[in-house]
Amino acid sequence: MCTVVVSVAPGAALPLILAGVRDEFTGRPWVPPAEHWPGLVGGRDLLAGGTWLAVDPVARRAAALLNGHGVPVPGPARRSRGELPLLAAAAGRLPELDLTRYDPFHLVLAEPSGARLWSWDGAGRTETELPAGTHMIVNSGWESGEENERVAFFRPRFARASRPAALDGAWGEWAFLATGAGLPAGDPRAMIVRHELPDGRIFASLSVTLLALAPGGLRYDFTGDPADPAAFRRVLPE
């Protein structure tokens, strides 16, 4: 996953809203969200077996993973980062792990009470409690937009967007923005991207997730058609 938007609004009917865009090579096999692991729901990467976003519907928790910048793990010692959202969603935190076995990452844990961000660059780990407001996390980390065109364009628009009034309310502007706001894939500000590499492989946005978390429940919508704001389907509640 290469973009996560988190809106923290204590006291709102939906105090936590998260939008996530997953970017990956189109040839990497995956299946849409379902309960692929006992008690946890998310899309499943068929190559390594993990996920980019995991939801615990009973605890009303979600964890989203982004690749980070830094020093990768050499050779066979590497573990898949796709297990990290599963561990965090189940435990409500990032467990104590030997992070030297994981390539750099950013991990967002969202609950109705707020959101936390862990970042690992291959040498050091940080943990941040996201304050009230609208935040964007990309591969370089938690960004204000001063040096990132995508964040500079989208973060203020998400911050101004109307929130759904209830868990079953219309996403409205959030669906439009999360699916790219109509920007072409080649625009430097684009959130929905598509790049053809010299070797013929294609790296692109493959899916978009919209989550709303509240003390009384959660809503989890997903689309594998990342440029269409009308293509979301309900994952939870069924």
N, C-alpha and C positions, 0 to 999 in steps of 0.2 A: 504494500500500500504506500502511495507516495504523497497523498495529501489527506490530512485530517483537520476538520474544523470542529471546534468545541465551543459551545455557548453555555456559560455558567451564569444562571440567573436565580439566586436564592430568593425564595418567596413567590416565584412564578408558578403557575399551574403545572408547567413542565420545566423544572429547574435545570435540567441538563439535556441539551440536544447535541448530537454528534453526526457529522457527515463525513464519510470516508470514501476516497477514490483509490482503487487498486490499480497500479500500473505493473505490467509484467510482460514477458515475452509471450506472444500469441501461441507459440507452439508448446508451452508448458501446460500439461493437462490439469484440469480442476473440475470440481462439481459444485453446484450452488448450495447455499446454506440449508442445513438440516441438522438433526441431532446425530451427527457422525461420531460423537463421543458421549458416553453416559452423562446426562444432565447438562451438556454444553452444546450450543448451536452455533454453526458458522459454516462458511464455505470451506471446502477441503482441497488442499493442494495434493494431487495424486502422486507427485514426484517424491516429496519428502514426508507427506502424511500429516502435516500441520495445517495451520490456518493463518490468515492475515487479520482476522477479527473474530473473536469468540464472545458469546453471550451466555451468561448464566441467568435464565429467566426467573428462577426462584429467588435468587439473591438480588435480582435487578441490577446486574453488573455487566459491563462490557469492557473488553481490552482490545486495542487496535495496535498493530505493529507497522512500523516504517523502517526501511533500510536507512542506515546512517552513514556518515562520512568518518573515515579513520583507518585504522590498521586492521586488515583482514587476518583471519586465522590461517596459518599455512597447513596444507595437507590434510591427512586423515583425522586430525584432532578436532576438526570442526563439527559442531552440532548444529542442527537446523534451528533457525530463529523462529520457525513456525510453531514450535512448542511453547514459546513464551506467552502468547495471548491465552492459551489454554490454562497454563499454570496460574497466571495472574487473575483471570476471570474466576477460577475455582477458589483461589485463596484470598482474593481481595487485596493482593499486594504482589510485588515481585519477590518470589522466594529467594533465600540465600543460595546462590548458585556460583559455580566457577565460571565467571563471565569471560575468562580468557579463552574459552572454547567456542564463543559466539562471535560472529562478525559484528561490526558496529550496528547499532539499532537505536530507535526511539520507541518507547512503549507507553501508550496512553491507557490509563484505567479510569473509567467513567462510572459514576454512581449518582443517584439522585442528590446526594449531599455535596457533590463536587467532582473534581478530576485531578489526577496526578500524572506526572510525566517523568519517566526514567529514561536517561540517555547514557549510552555506552559507546565510547569511541575506540575501543581496543586497548586503552591505557587507563582510563578513569571513568567512574560512574557518577552521575548526578541524579538527584531526585528533586522535583519541583512541584509544589501545590499550585495549580492554576487559579488565579484570583477570579473574582466575578468579572464578566466581560466576554468578549468573543476573541478566540485565539485560533491561529493556524500553525500546524506543525507540518513541516516538509522534510526532505532528506537532510537538509542542513540543520534542522532542529526547530525550536520554537522561534518563529520569526515575527518581527514587527512590520516588515514590508519595506524598510528603508533600503535594503539591497536586493530584494526579491520582487520582481515585477508581478508574479502571480499573486503573492500575498498583498502587495500594494493595491492591486485591482480588486481582489475578492474580499479581503477582510472587512473593509468598511461597508461593503454591500451586504455581507452576511450580518454585520452588526446592526444595520438598519432594517433588515428583513423582519416582517411580522412573524411571530411565533404561532404555531398552531394553538388554538384555545383549549384543546383537550387531546387526549391520546388518540381519539378517532377523528380529529379535525384534519382539514386539508393542509398539506405541506406548503402549498402556494409558492412563494418566492424561494423557499428553501429547496424545493425540487428543481426549480429553474436554475438556481445558482449552482447546486451540487452537480448538475449535469452540464455545466460549462458555460451557462449564460449566453449560448449562441456563438461564442468565439471559435474561429477555425482552429484546427489542431496545430497549425503552424505558427500561430500567434505566440510571441514570447510570454504573454500573460496567461496562456491557455492552461486550464486545469484538466481538460480531457485531451489527451495527447496521442499522437501516432508517429513513430519514427521508424523508417526503414534503414537498417544498418548496411554497411558495404558488403557484408557476407550474405545478405538477403533476409536475415531474420528481421522480424518486426516487433518493436517494443511499443506497447500501447496501453491506454486505459481500458480495462476489461470489465469493470463493474463499479457500481456506486451503492453505498449503504446509507440509509437514514435511520437514526435511532433517537427515540425520545424516552427519557427515564424520569419517573416520578415516584413519590413514596407509595402510591397505590398501584403501580404497574409499569409496564414498558411497552413500547411499540418498536418493531424492527421491520423495516421495508428494504427491499433489495431489487436491483435491476442489473441484468447482464447486457443491457443496451445503454451504455453510459452517456449517450448524447440525447436521450429522449426523456424529458421530464414526466411524460405520461406513462412510462413503461414500468414503474415501480410495482412490485407485488408484495403483499403482506407475508412475512415469515412468522412473526409473533405479534399478538396472539393469533392462533390459527382460527 
